[in-house]
């Protein structure tokens, strides 16, 4: 089930588009929720998964230090693409893994904090490991390595547990939350000098 956090204020209109930010480990169900969500929102919107940006990159052989730089540049470009789509007035559904502190800090600096709905996509580790093994397209231990970091900032607007709710149920819960969006948002609470507190 999903639950929201904060004080209800209605649905404020803003010049920038809305960013629905799904944060969870690999195999937590983010992409499945995103596909359901864009189908039920009832408006034009874009699903922007970071995996699609990694898939666009060519893969020449490179030493580990260069690979690390290239991966970081990919993430940074992804963040700026999301920011650009939202700045043009689009609703964007993002699936993301905030497993490194710099990723969150970069997003906090780029995204209008009042226009981000941060969704914690949670799943118990044994179920993550079962899914990881079943899908066979992720390195073993990837979800476990991300598990302690991905929600360590501790602040979200709404939470979903994909071990007890289907992607469609999570999408419906998120859609319902959008009708009663809360303030300050998680991004407003985390972003310094946002005007809504830290």
C-alpha positions as CSV (number, residue, x, y, z in Angstrom):
1,X,0.0,0.0,0.0
2,X,1.1,3.6,-0.5
3,X,1.0,6.4,2.1
4,X,1.5,10.1,1.7
5,X,3.4,12.4,4.1
6,X,2.8,16.0,4.9
7,X,-0.1,18.6,4.9
8,X,-2.8,18.6,2.2
9,X,-2.9,21.7,0.1
10,X,-4.7,20.7,-3.1
11,X,-3.0,20.7,-6.6
12,X,-1.1,23.9,-7.2
13,X,-0.6,25.0,-10.8
14,X,2.9,25.8,-11.9
15,X,4.6,26.9,-15.1
16,X,7.0,23.9,-15.0
17,X,5.7,20.4,-15.5
18,X,5.4,17.8,-12.8
19,X,8.2,15.2,-12.1
20,X,6.9,12.0,-10.6
21,X,10.2,10.5,-9.2
22,X,10.2,6.8,-8.5
23,X,13.2,5.9,-6.3
24,X,14.0,2.3,-5.5
25,X,16.6,-0.4,-5.9
26,X,17.1,-2.5,-9.0
27,X,14.2,-5.0,-9.3
28,X,12.0,-3.1,-6.9
29,X,9.3,-2.6,-9.6
30,X,9.8,1.0,-10.6
31,X,9.5,0.5,-14.3
32,X,6.4,-1.6,-13.9
33,X,4.8,1.1,-11.8
34,X,5.8,3.8,-14.3
35,X,4.2,1.9,-17.2
36,X,1.0,1.6,-15.3
37,X,1.1,5.2,-14.1
38,X,1.5,6.8,-17.6
39,X,-1.5,4.7,-18.7
40,X,-3.8,5.9,-15.9
41,X,-2.9,9.5,-15.5
42,X,-5.2,10.6,-18.2
43,X,-2.9,13.3,-19.7
44,X,0.1,13.3,-22.0
45,X,3.2,12.3,-20.0
46,X,6.6,10.8,-20.5
47,X,8.2,7.8,-18.9
48,X,11.9,8.5,-18.7
49,X,13.9,5.6,-17.4
50,X,17.6,5.9,-16.8
51,X,18.1,2.5,-18.4
52,X,17.1,4.0,-21.7
53,X,19.9,6.5,-21.5
54,X,22.4,3.8,-20.7
55,X,21.1,1.8,-23.7
56,X,21.8,4.8,-26.0
57,X,25.5,4.9,-25.1
58,X,28.0,3.1,-27.2
59,X,30.1,0.6,-25.4
60,X,33.8,0.7,-26.5
61,X,36.4,-0.9,-24.2
62,X,37.7,1.5,-21.6
63,X,39.6,1.3,-18.4
64,X,37.6,1.3,-15.1
65,X,38.4,4.9,-14.2
66,X,37.2,6.1,-17.6
67,X,34.1,3.9,-17.3
68,X,33.2,5.4,-14.0
69,X,33.5,8.9,-15.5
70,X,31.3,7.9,-18.5
71,X,28.6,6.4,-16.2
72,X,28.5,9.6,-14.1
73,X,28.2,11.7,-17.2
74,X,25.3,9.6,-18.4
75,X,23.5,10.1,-15.1
76,X,24.2,13.8,-15.2
77,X,22.9,14.1,-18.7
78,X,19.8,12.1,-17.8
79,X,19.0,14.5,-14.9
80,X,19.3,17.4,-17.2
81,X,17.1,15.8,-19.8
82,X,14.4,15.3,-17.2
83,X,14.8,18.9,-16.0
84,X,14.5,20.1,-19.6
85,X,11.3,18.1,-20.3
86,X,9.7,19.4,-17.1
87,X,10.8,23.0,-17.8
88,X,8.9,22.7,-21.1
89,X,5.7,22.0,-19.2
90,X,5.6,18.2,-19.5
91,X,4.6,15.6,-16.9
92,X,7.6,13.2,-16.5
93,X,7.6,9.9,-14.7
94,X,11.2,9.0,-13.8
95,X,12.5,5.8,-12.4
96,X,15.8,6.2,-10.6
97,X,18.2,4.7,-8.1
98,X,19.4,7.2,-5.5
99,X,22.2,4.9,-4.4
100,X,24.9,7.5,-4.4
101,X,24.5,10.9,-2.5
102,X,25.7,13.0,-5.5
103,X,22.7,11.8,-7.6
104,X,20.2,13.2,-5.1
105,X,22.2,16.5,-4.7
106,X,22.3,16.9,-8.5
107,X,18.6,16.4,-8.8
108,X,17.9,18.8,-5.9
109,X,19.9,21.5,-7.6
110,X,18.2,21.0,-11.0
111,X,14.5,20.3,-10.3
112,X,12.0,22.8,-9.1
113,X,11.4,21.3,-5.6
114,X,7.7,22.3,-5.5
115,X,7.1,20.3,-8.7
116,X,8.6,17.0,-7.7
117,X,6.6,14.1,-6.1
118,X,9.2,11.7,-4.7
119,X,8.0,8.1,-4.4
120,X,9.8,5.5,-2.3
121,X,9.4,2.2,-4.1
122,X,10.2,-0.4,-1.4
123,X,10.5,-4.1,-1.4
124,X,12.0,-6.5,1.2
125,X,15.5,-7.7,0.4
126,X,14.6,-11.4,0.1
127,X,12.0,-10.7,-2.5
128,X,14.4,-8.4,-4.4
129,X,17.0,-11.2,-4.5
130,X,14.3,-13.6,-5.7
131,X,13.3,-11.3,-8.5
132,X,16.9,-10.5,-9.4
133,X,17.6,-14.2,-9.8
134,X,14.4,-14.8,-11.8
135,X,14.9,-12.0,-14.3
136,X,18.5,-13.0,-15.0
137,X,19.5,-9.7,-16.5
138,X,21.1,-8.0,-13.5
139,X,24.4,-8.8,-11.7
140,X,23.9,-10.9,-8.7
141,X,23.9,-8.8,-5.5
142,X,23.0,-5.5,-7.3
143,X,19.8,-4.9,-5.3
144,X,21.5,-5.9,-2.0
145,X,24.4,-3.4,-2.7
146,X,21.9,-0.6,-3.2
147,X,19.5,-1.5,-0.5
148,X,20.9,0.5,2.4
149,X,21.7,3.6,0.4
150,X,18.7,4.1,-1.9
151,X,16.3,5.4,0.8
152,X,19.0,6.6,3.3
153,X,18.0,10.3,2.8
154,X,14.8,9.3,4.7
155,X,12.3,11.7,3.1
156,X,9.7,10.9,0.5
157,X,6.2,12.2,-0.4
158,X,4.6,8.8,-0.8
159,X,5.7,5.2,-0.3
160,X,4.8,2.0,-2.2
161,X,5.6,-1.6,-1.2
162,X,5.7,-3.8,-4.2
163,X,5.7,-7.0,-2.2
164,X,2.2,-6.3,-1.0
165,X,0.7,-4.2,-3.8
166,X,0.7,-4.7,-7.6
167,X,2.2,-2.2,-10.0
168,X,-1.4,-1.2,-11.0
169,X,-2.4,-0.7,-7.4
170,X,0.7,1.4,-6.7
171,X,0.0,3.5,-9.8
172,X,-3.6,4.1,-8.6
173,X,-2.4,5.1,-5.2
174,X,0.1,7.6,-6.7
175,X,-2.6,9.1,-9.0
176,X,-4.9,9.5,-6.0
177,X,-2.0,11.2,-4.0
178,X,-1.6,13.7,-6.9
179,X,-5.1,15.0,-6.2
180,X,-4.1,15.9,-2.7
181,X,-0.5,16.9,-3.1
182,X,1.3,18.0,0.1
183,X,3.6,20.8,1.0
184,X,6.4,21.2,1.8
185,X,7.4,18.5,-0.7
186,X,10.2,16.1,0.1
187,X,12.4,18.0,-2.3
188,X,11.5,21.3,-0.6
189,X,12.4,19.8,2.8
190,X,15.7,18.5,1.5
191,X,16.8,21.4,-0.7
192,X,18.7,24.1,1.2
193,X,17.3,27.6,0.8
194,X,14.2,26.4,-0.9
195,X,12.1,28.7,1.2
196,X,10.3,25.8,2.9
197,X,12.9,24.6,5.4
198,X,15.5,21.9,5.2
